[in-house]
Amino acid sequence: MKQEQHMTSNQRILIYYDGTEEARSAIARASRIALALDAHIHVLTVVDTNTAIVSTSGMLCEPAYFLIENRARDVLQEALDHMTARGIKVSGHFAVGNVVERIAQHAEMIDADLLVVGHRRRYGLARWLGGAPTYSELVDRAKGRTVITVAVA
């Protein structure tokens, strides 16, 4: 059983970053938290294979995949540059698969104390047909970790 920890300088914060406006808000909030706690930030970018297949009309060929992967790596570097410029201890991580699964697995792997994700509001039919928000599933899989969802300011 994991003993309860107090927020100390060896805290690990995992941020899911995809380059969206919501993710940028999450990065800004996590930056302030990391500076206040002298915490280490782990930024995770995931190529969501389901989304990639849909965005290529079911024809995810090698050149299309490499284009998507290169864009994701650029997005990750953007987040790392943001953190480094602010003097924050940061590590970057790249994964492929289901976003929630990868966040949960990575949080377990690095023993993250805090998970930070951007909150995307859903409108219209998406609100009625979409089921529970992705972060609800993440909270279910967080295994006692604190999950912070950050809305666009």
C-alpha positions in Angstrom: 0.0 0.0 0.0 1.4 3.4 -1.0 1.9 5.7 1.9 0.3 9.2 1.7 2.8 11.7 0.5 2.9 15.4 1.1 3.7 17.8 -1.7 7.5 17.9 -1.7 10.1 18.8 -4.2 10.2 15.3 -5.6 6.6 15.5 -6.9 5.9 14.2 -10.4 3.3 15.9 -12.6 2.1 14.2 -15.8 0.5 16.5 -18.4 -1.2 15.2 -21.5 -0.4 17.7 -24.3 -1.9 17.7 -27.8 -1.3 21.3 -28.8 -4.9 22.4 -28.5 -6.0 25.6 -26.8 -7.2 23.5 -23.9 -3.8 21.7 -23.6 -2.1 25.1 -23.7 -4.2 26.2 -20.7 -3.3 23.0 -18.9 0.4 23.6 -19.6 0.1 27.1 -18.2 -1.6 25.9 -15.0 0.8 23.0 -14.6 3.8 25.4 -15.1 2.7 27.5 -12.1 2.1 24.4 -10.0 5.5 23.0 -10.9 7.3 26.2 -10.0 5.5 26.5 -6.7 6.3 22.9 -5.7 9.7 22.6 -7.5 8.1 19.6 -9.2 9.3 17.6 -12.2 6.9 17.7 -15.1 6.4 14.8 -17.5 4.7 15.9 -20.8 3.0 13.1 -22.7 1.9 13.3 -26.3 -0.1 10.5 -27.8 -0.9 9.6 -31.4 -4.4 8.3 -31.0 -4.6 5.5 -33.5 -8.4 5.6 -33.6 -8.5 9.3 -34.4 -5.6 8.8 -36.9 -7.6 6.1 -38.8 -10.7 8.3 -38.9 -8.9 11.4 -40.1 -7.4 9.4 -43.0 -10.8 7.8 -44.0 -9.8 4.4 -42.7 -6.7 4.4 -45.0 -3.8 5.0 -42.6 -0.9 4.4 -44.9 2.7 4.7 -43.8 3.3 8.3 -45.2 0.1 9.5 -43.5 1.1 7.9 -40.2 4.6 9.5 -40.4 3.0 12.9 -41.1 0.7 12.5 -38.0 3.6 11.2 -35.9 5.9 14.1 -36.9 3.2 16.6 -36.1 2.8 15.0 -32.6 6.5 15.1 -32.0 6.6 18.8 -33.0 3.7 19.5 -30.5 5.6 17.7 -27.8 8.7 19.8 -28.5 6.6 22.9 -28.2 5.5 21.9 -24.7 9.1 21.0 -23.7 10.4 24.4 -25.0 7.6 26.2 -23.0 8.7 24.5 -19.8 12.4 24.8 -20.3 12.1 28.5 -21.0 10.5 28.9 -17.5 13.2 26.9 -15.8 11.0 23.9 -15.1 12.4 20.4 -14.8 10.7 18.5 -17.6 10.8 15.2 -19.5 9.0 14.5 -22.7 7.3 11.2 -23.6 5.7 10.0 -26.8 3.2 7.1 -27.1 0.8 5.6 -29.7 -2.6 4.2 -28.9 -5.7 5.1 -26.9 -5.1 8.4 -25.1 -6.7 7.5 -21.8 -5.0 4.1 -21.7 -1.6 5.6 -22.4 -2.1 8.4 -19.8 -3.0 5.9 -17.2 -0.2 3.5 -18.1 2.4 6.4 -18.1 1.1 7.7 -14.8 1.6 4.3 -13.3 5.1 3.9 -14.9 6.4 7.2 -13.6 4.4 7.1 -10.3 2.8 10.5 -11.1 1.4 12.3 -8.1 -0.8 14.7 -10.3 -2.3 14.4 -13.7 -3.2 17.5 -15.6 -5.3 17.6 -18.8 -7.2 20.3 -20.7 -11.0 20.3 -20.6 -12.8 20.5 -23.9 -16.4 21.6 -23.7 -18.8 19.7 -26.0 -21.6 21.5 -27.7 -24.8 20.4 -29.5 -25.2 16.8 -30.5 -21.7 15.9 -29.2 -22.9 16.8 -25.8 -25.9 14.4 -26.0 -24.4 11.6 -27.9 -20.8 11.6 -26.6 -21.3 9.7 -23.4 -19.1 10.5 -20.4 -16.2 12.9 -21.1 -12.8 11.3 -21.6 -11.4 12.7 -18.4 -14.2 10.8 -16.4 -12.6 7.6 -17.7 -9.2 8.9 -16.8 -10.3 9.7 -13.2 -11.7 6.1 -13.0 -8.2 4.7 -14.0 -6.1 7.2 -12.0 -5.6 4.8 -9.1 -5.8 7.5 -6.3 -3.9 10.2 -8.2 -5.2 13.7 -8.3 -6.5 14.7 -11.7 -6.8 18.3 -12.6 -8.8 19.3 -15.7 -8.2 22.8 -16.9 -10.7 24.8 -18.9 -9.7 27.5 -21.4 -9.4 30.8 -19.5 
